[in-house]
Amino acid sequence: MLTNDLDRLPPETRAALVGPGSPFELVRADVRGVPMTVFANRPPHLPALLRSAADQHPDRPYLVFPERRLTYAETVEQVAALASVLRGAHGVGRGDRVALVGANSLEYALTLWALAWLGAVSVSLNGWWTGAELDHGLALAQPKLLIGDAKQLGRTRAEALAFADLRPGSSGVPVDPGLREDDPVSILFTSGTTGRSKGAVITHRGLVNFAQDAQLRGYTESLLSGAADPPPGAPVALVVSPFFHISGLGPLLGGGPYNGMTMVFPPPGRWDPLVHLELTERHGVTQWSGVPTQLVRLLRHPDLHRFDVGTVRTLGMGGAPITAELAALFGAVLPGARPAQGFGMSETCGQGTTIAGARMVGHPQSIGLATPTSEVTIRDASGEDVADGEVGEIAIRSPSGFLGYWNDPDATAAVLDADGWYRTGDYGRVVDGMLQLESRLRDMVIRGGENVYPIEIENRLSEHPRILDAAVIGVPHDELGQEVMAVVVGRLTEVEVREWCARTLAPYKVPAHVRFVDALPYSATGKLLKRELEKRVLD
């Protein structure tokens, strides 16, 4: 079982932080029939979290969009009034599913909150889906109502209401009195890279717990590192992840309100590093977040020097382990900022492991330790825990775990057991007491009986100064079963690629094939689409 940073604190410090009567008191309690570690003092649901934020910071800006901003107090008023319209004009109530599709906007954010207010369940459809994919999501979820932007709604023939036509009323309604922490709040669709997307059902408890857990691990990391107190002032985050992804929904409904954070959103459209830098300067942004490739583009941007980004004190990322090169960039370009990375997924509300600061820079291939309320283990094919250093499938259990896949009991049973353990489908191993991600289970290449983990080769490729991006896939071979192919963005030769890999990798890991492309395919959330890549280079 992977440890967490709380285990490394002196006993008296740990007791003051998480012991009885402490700010983050941890206790063992029943979570849907399974004993887990939970916070003794926690909001009972998301609307209570938002109202608490409004009581503490009524005049602090919360949602800052290009055309309009709302304080925390104003947001509560708008949410309650919009909930009144959804209930009165459209009959939305507790347990009803309402599908949403569109770019991040103030109207989208308020609608998500209004649905949570009513105890309804938002079904966040991927805004980049085709018409057929949208129709699949709608057929699976069977929502009572579909609300969205005109652009995305134009891809489906389903009856719908536009965000622009959904206006808050003159008076609000109270939070549904029957709302409970284990009630579902949202259905988030998996990436669908191995077939039809599945809808992960997440709960109020899941997002509240993630917010508290993140705050606790931040304090713990600071105590262990001896870091000075953060600069004064409210945190300000620049949010680039879409609301249909846990990295966008989680901060909006959980982490933002819990921390009294101001959340700044760029204009709709493709992510632009120049816009990112300009907004950082204008709003005094203290937190960047995104996938490693986005941070590399920011830190290497030729116009970075023109902008005042000295307010940035946290660089949060996920999606892939960082490279040694990116680790070196942190200290060279933003020496005052603390890098942090989390490993999780929609099914765990993004919770699992974490690594930050000097530890992250010193161990760039690691994804860290378990978060305070997470249990993380590595298992073999039979479900038994493996020894440190051995590769196995990563399993996670926490109060932030999902209820299952909507209307898909077989898929749920395949990954979620009766004891609350979620099989992630990721391979990893424990190295120096920390988790190291090896590969997606489905991405592993089996060459002549040898397991080849693409991420190891991809990390080596990323260290080459003339390789801008790279991915590794398996290609069929009559005798070996599969061989390794490197798909590379960069200016060099096939021989140079192989020689570079051969310096540090075993011969069977050196790519037998090298294909050069102009760009790799990524999803709207920055995730590499390996199935799409395979189609492009193998078909």
GIGI-V894683 format. One record per residue. N is the residue number from 1. RES is the residue in one small letter. PHI is phi as a letter, one per 30 degrees, with the letter a starting at -180 (* if undefined). NEAR is the number of other ideal C-beta (glycine too) atoms within 12 Angstrom. Layout:
BEGIN
N,RES,PHI,NEAR
N,RES,PHI,NEAR
END
This chain:
BEGIN
1,m,*,23
2,l,d,38
3,t,d,24
4,n,b,36
5,d,d,36
6,l,e,33
7,d,d,19
8,r,c,21
9,l,d,27
10,p,e,14
11,p,e,13
12,e,d,12
13,t,d,20
14,r,d,26
15,a,d,18
16,a,d,20
17,l,d,31
18,v,b,36
19,g,d,19
20,p,e,15
21,g,i,14
22,s,d,21
23,p,e,19
24,f,c,36
25,e,e,24
26,l,c,32
27,v,b,22
28,r,c,16
29,a,b,22
30,d,d,15
31,v,c,29
32,r,h,28
33,g,i,12
34,v,b,23
35,p,d,16
36,m,b,32
37,t,d,34
38,v,b,33
39,f,d,36
40,a,d,19
41,n,c,20
42,r,b,37
43,p,d,29
44,p,d,25
45,h,a,37
46,l,d,51
47,p,e,41
48,a,d,30
49,l,d,40
50,l,d,46
51,r,d,29
52,s,d,25
53,a,d,38
54,a,d,28
55,d,d,18
56,q,d,22
57,h,b,27
58,p,e,21
59,d,c,19
60,r,d,29
61,p,d,30
62,y,c,46
63,l,c,41
64,v,c,34
65,f,c,28
66,p,e,21
67,e,c,13
68,r,a,19
69,r,b,23
70,l,b,32
71,t,d,25
72,y,d,36
73,a,d,22
74,e,d,26
75,t,d,43
76,v,e,36
77,e,d,29
78,q,d,36
79,v,d,43
80,a,d,33
81,a,d,26
82,l,d,42
83,a,d,41
84,s,d,27
85,v,d,32
86,l,d,41
87,r,d,31
88,g,d,20
89,a,d,17
90,h,b,29
91,g,i,15
92,v,d,36
93,g,b,25
94,r,e,28
95,g,i,21
96,d,d,26
97,r,c,35
98,v,b,44
99,a,d,47
100,l,b,51
101,v,b,46
102,g,l,39
103,a,d,33
104,n,e,43
105,s,a,36
106,l,d,34
107,e,d,35
108,y,d,39
109,a,d,42
110,l,d,42
111,t,d,48
112,l,e,49
113,w,d,50
114,a,d,48
115,l,d,51
116,a,d,47
117,w,e,45
118,l,d,44
119,g,i,35
120,a,d,42
121,v,b,38
122,s,d,49
123,v,c,44
124,s,d,53
125,l,d,48
126,n,d,38
127,g,d,35
128,w,c,30
129,w,d,31
130,t,d,18
131,g,e,19
132,a,d,16
133,e,d,26
134,l,d,37
135,d,d,22
136,h,d,25
137,g,d,41
138,l,d,37
139,a,d,22
140,l,d,29
141,a,d,38
142,q,h,21
143,p,d,36
144,k,d,28
145,l,a,36
146,l,c,38
147,i,b,42
148,g,a,43
149,d,d,30
150,a,e,19
151,k,d,20
152,q,d,37
153,l,d,29
154,g,d,17
155,r,d,27
156,t,b,28
157,r,c,13
158,a,d,26
159,e,d,16
160,a,a,31
161,l,b,30
162,a,d,25
163,f,e,33
164,a,d,19
165,d,c,17
166,l,c,35
167,r,c,20
168,p,d,31
169,g,d,22
170,s,d,14
171,s,b,16
172,g,c,28
173,v,b,27
174,p,d,20
175,v,d,34
176,d,e,31
177,p,d,16
178,g,c,15
179,l,d,32
180,r,b,23
181,e,d,32
182,d,c,30
183,d,d,33
184,p,d,38
185,v,b,49
186,s,a,46
187,i,c,43
188,l,c,49
189,f,d,45
190,t,d,35
191,s,d,36
192,g,i,28
193,t,d,25
194,t,b,19
195,g,k,14
196,r,e,22
197,s,d,37
198,k,c,35
199,g,c,41
200,a,d,46
201,v,c,38
202,i,c,49
203,t,c,40
204,h,e,42
205,r,e,42
206,g,e,49
207,l,d,50
208,v,d,43
209,n,d,47
210,f,d,49
211,a,d,43
212,q,d,40
213,d,d,47
214,a,d,43
215,q,d,32
216,l,d,39
217,r,d,40
218,g,d,36
219,y,d,30
220,t,d,34
221,e,d,36
222,s,d,26
223,l,d,26
224,l,d,25
225,s,d,22
226,g,i,10
227,a,d,22
228,a,d,12
229,d,e,12
230,p,d,22
231,p,e,19
232,p,d,11
233,g,j,18
234,a,d,29
235,p,d,39
236,v,b,34
237,a,c,43
238,l,c,43
239,v,c,40
240,v,c,42
241,s,d,39
242,p,d,42
243,f,d,46
244,f,d,44
245,h,c,40
246,i,d,42
247,s,d,40
248,g,c,38
249,l,d,43
250,g,e,47
251,p,d,44
252,l,d,44
253,l,c,51
254,g,c,45
255,g,d,43
256,g,d,44
257,p,d,44
258,y,d,37
259,n,c,34
260,g,i,30
261,m,d,38
262,t,d,37
263,m,c,46
264,v,c,38
265,f,c,42
266,p,d,34
267,p,d,20
268,p,d,27
269,g,k,17
270,r,d,17
271,w,d,33
272,d,b,20
273,p,d,29
274,l,d,20
275,v,d,27
276,h,e,35
277,l,d,32
278,e,d,25
279,l,d,35
280,t,e,36
281,e,d,24
282,r,d,20
283,h,c,35
284,g,i,27
285,v,d,41
286,t,c,33
287,q,b,40
288,w,c,42
289,s,b,46
290,g,l,38
291,v,d,34
292,p,e,38
293,t,d,32
294,q,d,35
295,l,d,41
296,v,d,30
297,r,d,27
298,l,d,40
299,l,d,35
300,r,c,20
301,h,d,24
302,p,d,13
303,d,c,18
304,l,e,27
305,h,d,14
306,r,d,13
307,f,c,26
308,d,d,17
309,v,c,34
310,g,d,19
311,t,d,32
312,v,d,39
313,r,b,34
314,t,b,39
315,l,c,42
316,g,c,41
317,m,b,42
318,g,a,42
319,g,j,32
320,a,a,39
321,p,d,38
322,i,d,41
323,t,c,31
324,a,d,23
325,e,d,26
326,l,d,35
327,a,e,35
328,a,d,21
329,l,d,27
330,f,e,36
331,g,d,20
332,a,d,15
333,v,c,26
334,l,b,30
335,p,d,19
336,g,d,20
337,a,c,36
338,r,c,33
339,p,d,42
340,a,b,36
341,q,b,47
342,g,b,44
343,f,c,37
344,g,a,43
345,m,a,40
346,s,e,45
347,e,d,43
348,t,c,46
349,c,h,48
350,g,i,47
351,q,c,50
352,g,l,46
353,t,b,48
354,t,a,41
355,i,a,42
356,a,a,41
357,g,h,32
358,a,d,22
359,r,d,29
360,m,d,39
361,v,d,31
362,g,d,22
363,h,b,27
364,p,d,32
365,q,c,34
366,s,c,33
367,i,c,42
368,g,i,43
369,l,c,38
370,a,d,40
371,t,d,48
372,p,e,43
373,t,c,44
374,s,c,48
375,e,c,36
376,v,b,41
377,t,b,34
378,i,c,38
379,r,b,31
380,d,d,19
381,a,d,13
382,s,d,9
383,g,j,16
384,e,c,14
385,d,d,22
386,v,c,24
387,a,d,14
388,d,e,21
389,g,j,17
390,e,d,21
391,v,d,30
392,g,a,34
393,e,d,34
394,i,d,44
395,a,b,40
396,i,b,45
397,r,b,37
398,s,a,42
399,p,d,43
400,s,d,52
401,g,d,45
402,f,d,45
403,l,d,34
404,g,k,29
405,y,c,31
406,w,e,33
407,n,h,22
408,d,b,26
409,p,d,14
410,d,d,12
411,a,d,26
412,t,d,24
413,a,d,14
414,a,d,16
415,v,b,32
416,l,b,32
417,d,c,20
418,a,d,12
419,d,c,19
420,g,i,30
421,w,d,29
422,y,c,42
423,r,d,33
424,t,d,40
425,g,i,30
426,d,c,39
427,y,c,34
428,g,a,41
429,r,a,35
430,v,c,31
431,v,b,22
432,d,h,19
433,g,i,24
434,m,b,36
435,l,d,45
436,q,c,36
437,l,d,44
438,e,c,36
439,s,a,36
440,r,d,32
441,l,e,28
442,r,d,22
443,d,d,35
444,m,e,29
445,v,c,42
446,i,c,23
447,r,c,31
448,g,h,20
449,g,i,12
450,e,c,19
451,n,d,27
452,v,c,39
453,y,c,35
454,p,e,40
455,i,d,36
456,e,d,35
457,i,d,43
458,e,d,42
459,n,d,35
460,r,d,34
461,l,d,41
462,s,d,36
463,e,d,27
464,h,d,31
465,p,d,14
466,r,c,19
467,i,c,32
468,l,d,24
469,d,a,32
470,a,a,39
471,a,b,44
472,v,b,46
473,i,b,43
474,g,c,38
475,v,b,27
476,p,d,19
477,h,b,18
478,d,d,9
479,e,c,11
480,l,d,19
481,g,i,20
482,q,b,30
483,e,b,28
484,v,d,44
485,m,b,38
486,a,c,44
487,v,c,40
488,v,b,39
489,v,c,28
490,g,l,28
491,r,c,14
492,l,a,23
493,t,c,16
494,e,d,21
495,v,d,13
496,e,d,23
497,v,d,35
498,r,d,27
499,e,d,18
500,w,d,29
501,c,d,36
502,a,d,19
503,r,d,17
504,t,b,18
505,l,c,27
506,a,d,18
507,p,e,17
508,y,d,26
509,k,c,32
510,v,d,30
511,p,e,41
512,a,d,31
513,h,b,26
514,v,b,34
515,r,b,27
516,f,c,26
517,v,b,23
518,d,d,14
519,a,a,20
520,l,c,33
521,p,d,26
522,y,b,28
523,s,d,30
524,a,d,31
525,t,c,38
526,g,i,33
527,k,d,36
528,l,d,33
529,l,c,26
530,k,d,34
531,r,d,24
532,e,d,25
533,l,d,35
534,e,e,29
535,k,d,14
536,r,d,20
537,v,c,25
538,l,c,19
539,d,d,9
END
